[in-house]
Amino acid sequence: PTMVLLTGFPDTVESWDRLLPYFESTHRIVAMHLPDFEKSELSLGRRWGYSMDEIVEAIGEVVSSECSGGEIHLVGHDWGSFFCQRYAHKYPEKISKLVLLDVGSLGEEGTPAWMSILTLAYMAIFALSFVVSRLVSNWLAIFLLRCYPWKMIGPLPYETEMPSVKTFCVPREIFMTYPYFRLFYDGMRNPTLLQPLPFAIKGSNHSENDNGTTKAPGIPQLFLFGAKKRVFYHSNAYLDFLDQQGTVDDCSGYVEFKKDGHWLHWTNPDGVAAEMKKFLGSK
């Protein structure tokens, strides 16, 4: 099988370095990051970043060019999880299993109001800083980000180790904030993009009983998340769904890593790899 991994913000493919050795003997590895995340300010393909639809299609291009037959296991972290879910819903026939790291699905339930406010606040400052970098100055954008009280009201105040830089110091890292801008911009132009996706991804094997209950649940999903953070990117309803789907397909489910935060695949590659191996190795 081929394992396709998609990073989030503000990471590049090196963020998978501690996890990949566990799968090099069992999978063909294809690691990718969001479009232009590896480029310098002078070589950007799009000054205003890439739309949500374009990023989904970028995943499709990699899958089409790098994966020739066989099972495809799609793995995402952070924004990578967000876009992997969208790719799986649009092209369910392309993948066999889906692994989401720390960003799951909110569904209609969402998160508590205070958590939603904190999430909206930091996403807005990222989006604003990106606009400032495009229209005024990269360094002013960096200044805005450094002035934000991350420790006081940021989503991840307990992180002590992460694969990417800890502070924004170069223009390339400011450009990496474009998904936040595109979320607001694309969402205002097409509000349907902001609507929650169904929990179930109806692949070719999905079927329902006559009463509407799930007979075969479609694409199996594994959700792994860290507990040491202020904001969570999933709903309890999503966890309940995974429990229910697991009773049908005998592999879907979720695992909470109580001692890890957002970058659990970096801080605890042993534990993450063990859960992924059990999930990917099941029939």
Disulfide bonds with the S-S distance in Angstrom:
none
